[in-house]
Amino acid sequence: MPFVDIQSNLPASSFSEEFLKKLCSCTAAALGKPEERMHLVVQPGLPMMVAGSCSPCVILSVSAIGVTDTADKNKEHSAKIFEFLTRELSLTADRITLKFHTLQPHQVGKKGTVMSFL
């Protein structure tokens, strides 16, 4: 049950439903998770500065159980997600930052319980 959160100073129009569907497919494939388990949230139009510049940028956070727990895994995830974001949002790689967070099953609630019991 991965969670993908995007913060950006790009306008909401940059994040169409089609973009969200493509991002869902991309991140699900990168993480080896089914699309129907993905959760995406986009916060557009934020006042942001990355590397001393307010030029268009994205910070994307991925939180997941069991797939973001090593440097080698995250290096692979990063390459796939960067390729997608640079292509779809016309940003250079230096304007994109990814953050990976490892979740434990007891930290994710679903259906009135936590993933440890599902």
C-alpha atoms as a printed R data frame, in Angstrom:
    type eleno elety resid chain resno       x      y       z
1   ATOM     1    CA   MET     A     1   0.000  0.000   0.000
2   ATOM     2    CA   PRO     A     2   2.440  2.699  -1.151
3   ATOM     3    CA   PHE     A     3   1.765  6.370  -0.606
4   ATOM     4    CA   VAL     A     4   3.085  8.876  -3.154
5   ATOM     5    CA   ASP     A     5   2.953 12.544  -2.216
6   ATOM     6    CA   ILE     A     6   3.968 15.343  -4.564
7   ATOM     7    CA   GLN     A     7   4.617 18.890  -3.469
8   ATOM     8    CA   SER     A     8   5.196 21.351  -6.285
9   ATOM     9    CA   ASN     A     9   5.146 24.981  -7.230
10  ATOM    10    CA   LEU     A    10   3.735 23.983 -10.626
11  ATOM    11    CA   PRO     A    11   0.077 24.912 -11.203
12  ATOM    12    CA   ALA     A    12  -2.712 22.387 -10.636
13  ATOM    13    CA   SER     A    13  -3.195 22.187 -14.401
14  ATOM    14    CA   SER     A    14   0.157 20.353 -14.611
15  ATOM    15    CA   PHE     A    15  -1.357 17.440 -12.694
16  ATOM    16    CA   SER     A    16  -4.308 16.266 -14.775
17  ATOM    17    CA   GLU     A    17  -6.195 13.051 -14.142
18  ATOM    18    CA   GLU     A    18  -4.249 11.543 -17.054
19  ATOM    19    CA   PHE     A    19  -0.964 12.544 -15.382
20  ATOM    20    CA   LEU     A    20  -2.088 10.955 -12.101
21  ATOM    21    CA   LYS     A    21  -2.991  7.711 -13.863
22  ATOM    22    CA   LYS     A    22   0.400  7.620 -15.602
23  ATOM    23    CA   LEU     A    23   2.196  8.417 -12.350
24  ATOM    24    CA   CYS     A    24   0.248  5.657 -10.603
25  ATOM    25    CA   SER     A    25   1.287  3.170 -13.298
26  ATOM    26    CA   CYS     A    26   4.896  4.316 -13.221
27  ATOM    27    CA   THR     A    27   5.331  4.190  -9.456
28  ATOM    28    CA   ALA     A    28   3.412  0.921  -9.096
29  ATOM    29    CA   ALA     A    29   5.663 -0.692 -11.718
30  ATOM    30    CA   ALA     A    30   8.809  0.795 -10.171
31  ATOM    31    CA   LEU     A    31   7.864 -0.502  -6.724
32  ATOM    32    CA   GLY     A    32   6.470 -3.823  -7.922
33  ATOM    33    CA   LYS     A    33   3.068 -3.110  -6.393
34  ATOM    34    CA   PRO     A    34  -0.440 -3.396  -7.901
35  ATOM    35    CA   GLU     A    35  -1.923 -0.106  -9.123
36  ATOM    36    CA   GLU     A    36  -5.085 -0.652  -7.091
37  ATOM    37    CA   ARG     A    37  -3.021 -0.386  -3.889
38  ATOM    38    CA   MET     A    38  -1.426  2.951  -4.746
39  ATOM    39    CA   HIS     A    39  -2.347  6.204  -2.979
40  ATOM    40    CA   LEU     A    40  -1.393  9.508  -4.629
41  ATOM    41    CA   VAL     A    41  -1.735 13.051  -3.344
42  ATOM    42    CA   VAL     A    42  -0.606 16.167  -5.192
43  ATOM    43    CA   GLN     A    43  -0.182 19.567  -3.590
44  ATOM    44    CA   PRO     A    44   0.353 22.013  -6.480
45  ATOM    45    CA   GLY     A    45   0.972 25.742  -6.478
46  ATOM    46    CA   LEU     A    46   3.033 25.821  -3.300
47  ATOM    47    CA   PRO     A    47   5.571 28.523  -2.563
48  ATOM    48    CA   MET     A    48   8.779 26.487  -2.871
49  ATOM    49    CA   MET     A    49  12.504 26.917  -3.180
50  ATOM    50    CA   VAL     A    50  14.889 24.130  -4.156
51  ATOM    51    CA   ALA     A    51  18.650 24.689  -4.335
52  ATOM    52    CA   GLY     A    52  18.214 28.433  -3.876
53  ATOM    53    CA   SER     A    53  15.773 28.827  -6.769
54  ATOM    54    CA   CYS     A    54  12.013 29.242  -6.992
55  ATOM    55    CA   SER     A    55  11.995 27.843 -10.554
56  ATOM    56    CA   PRO     A    56   9.494 25.018 -11.206
57  ATOM    57    CA   CYS     A    57  10.246 22.041  -8.998
58  ATOM    58    CA   VAL     A    58   8.837 18.863  -7.474
59  ATOM    59    CA   ILE     A    59   9.467 17.015  -4.227
60  ATOM    60    CA   LEU     A    60   8.049 13.499  -4.429
61  ATOM    61    CA   SER     A    61   7.843 11.281  -1.343
62  ATOM    62    CA   VAL     A    62   7.298  7.534  -1.484
63  ATOM    63    CA   SER     A    63   6.257  5.711   1.686
64  ATOM    64    CA   ALA     A    64   5.830  1.955   1.443
65  ATOM    65    CA   ILE     A    65   6.087 -1.342   3.262
66  ATOM    66    CA   GLY     A    66   9.056 -3.505   2.334
67  ATOM    67    CA   VAL     A    67  10.185 -1.898  -0.931
68  ATOM    68    CA   THR     A    68  11.983  1.284   0.138
69  ATOM    69    CA   ASP     A    69  14.301 -0.198   2.745
70  ATOM    70    CA   THR     A    70  17.651 -0.355   0.900
71  ATOM    71    CA   ALA     A    71  19.833  1.995  -1.112
72  ATOM    72    CA   ASP     A    72  19.945 -0.458  -4.025
73  ATOM    73    CA   LYS     A    73  16.133 -0.663  -4.249
74  ATOM    74    CA   ASN     A    74  15.727  3.107  -3.976
75  ATOM    75    CA   LYS     A    75  18.370  3.705  -6.633
76  ATOM    76    CA   GLU     A    76  16.287  1.605  -9.055
77  ATOM    77    CA   HIS     A    77  13.027  3.287  -8.012
78  ATOM    78    CA   SER     A    78  14.642  6.703  -8.341
79  ATOM    79    CA   ALA     A    79  15.855  6.123 -11.904
80  ATOM    80    CA   LYS     A    80  12.394  5.060 -13.092
81  ATOM    81    CA   ILE     A    81  10.527  7.853 -11.317
82  ATOM    82    CA   PHE     A    82  12.998 10.551 -12.408
83  ATOM    83    CA   GLU     A    83  12.686  9.427 -16.024
84  ATOM    84    CA   PHE     A    84   8.900  9.756 -15.814
85  ATOM    85    CA   LEU     A    85   8.863 13.136 -14.057
86  ATOM    86    CA   THR     A    86  11.461 14.777 -16.306
87  ATOM    87    CA   ARG     A    87   9.571 13.617 -19.390
88  ATOM    88    CA   GLU     A    88   6.019 14.371 -18.232
89  ATOM    89    CA   LEU     A    89   6.650 17.650 -16.405
90  ATOM    90    CA   SER     A    90   9.501 18.963 -18.592
91  ATOM    91    CA   LEU     A    91  11.709 19.480 -15.563
92  ATOM    92    CA   THR     A    92  15.435 18.871 -15.366
93  ATOM    93    CA   ALA     A    93  16.634 16.303 -12.840
94  ATOM    94    CA   ASP     A    94  18.102 19.016 -10.605
95  ATOM    95    CA   ARG     A    95  14.574 20.409 -10.040
96  ATOM    96    CA   ILE     A    96  13.234 17.103  -8.699
97  ATOM    97    CA   THR     A    97  13.905 15.597  -5.294
98  ATOM    98    CA   LEU     A    98  12.690 12.178  -4.157
99  ATOM    99    CA   LYS     A    99  12.299 11.016  -0.568
100 ATOM   100    CA   PHE     A   100  11.832  7.371   0.372
101 ATOM   101    CA   HIS     A   101  10.284  6.303   3.675
102 ATOM   102    CA   THR     A   102  10.009  2.735   4.918
103 ATOM   103    CA   LEU     A   103   6.745  1.886   6.661
104 ATOM   104    CA   GLN     A   104   6.174 -1.065   8.950
105 ATOM   105    CA   PRO     A   105   2.900 -3.012   8.614
106 ATOM   106    CA   HIS     A   106   1.742 -1.804  12.040
107 ATOM   107    CA   GLN     A   107   2.058  1.823  10.870
108 ATOM   108    CA   VAL     A   108  -0.610  1.577   8.151
109 ATOM   109    CA   GLY     A   109  -4.290  1.315   9.049
110 ATOM   110    CA   LYS     A   110  -6.872 -0.258   6.753
111 ATOM   111    CA   LYS     A   111 -10.363 -1.711   7.242
112 ATOM   112    CA   GLY     A   112 -10.448 -0.882  10.950
113 ATOM   113    CA   THR     A   113  -7.148 -2.591  11.734
114 ATOM   114    CA   VAL     A   114  -3.514 -2.372  10.641
115 ATOM   115    CA   MET     A   115  -1.759 -4.132   7.777
116 ATOM   116    CA   SER     A   116  -0.059 -6.511  10.238
117 ATOM   117    CA   PHE     A   117  -3.413 -8.271  10.640
118 ATOM   118    CA   LEU     A   118  -4.575 -8.239   7.014
